[in-house]
Amino acid sequence: ERDPALVLTEIGQGLVTETGALDYGVVIKDGAVDETATQALREKMRTERGEVEVFNFGPDIETLRKNCLEETGLPAPKQPMWRHADIAEAAE
């Protein structure tokens, strides 16, 4: 949720319109943030939106490599080897 005061500042700078502020759940009335209407709008938006899902990054790299041929028709790419990783292992 954007800070309503910041949205109001951006309206003053011409970066956001009062109509655009509604997309952020901010209600402007007579050049000021209408706190009560803003809270009500944001609650309505939360209810209509439902629960926000956490981004799914997918399976781990080993699962991706294991399923690569079946899912893409291509063999899994070789794991890149970085010179500094080889040096670090050799130092151990």
ABEGO torsion letter per residue (X at the ends): XBBAAAAAAAAAAGABBAAAAAAAGBBBBGGBBBAAAAAAAAAAAAAAAEBBBBBBAEBBAAAAAAAAAAAAGBBBBBBBBBAAAAAAAAAX
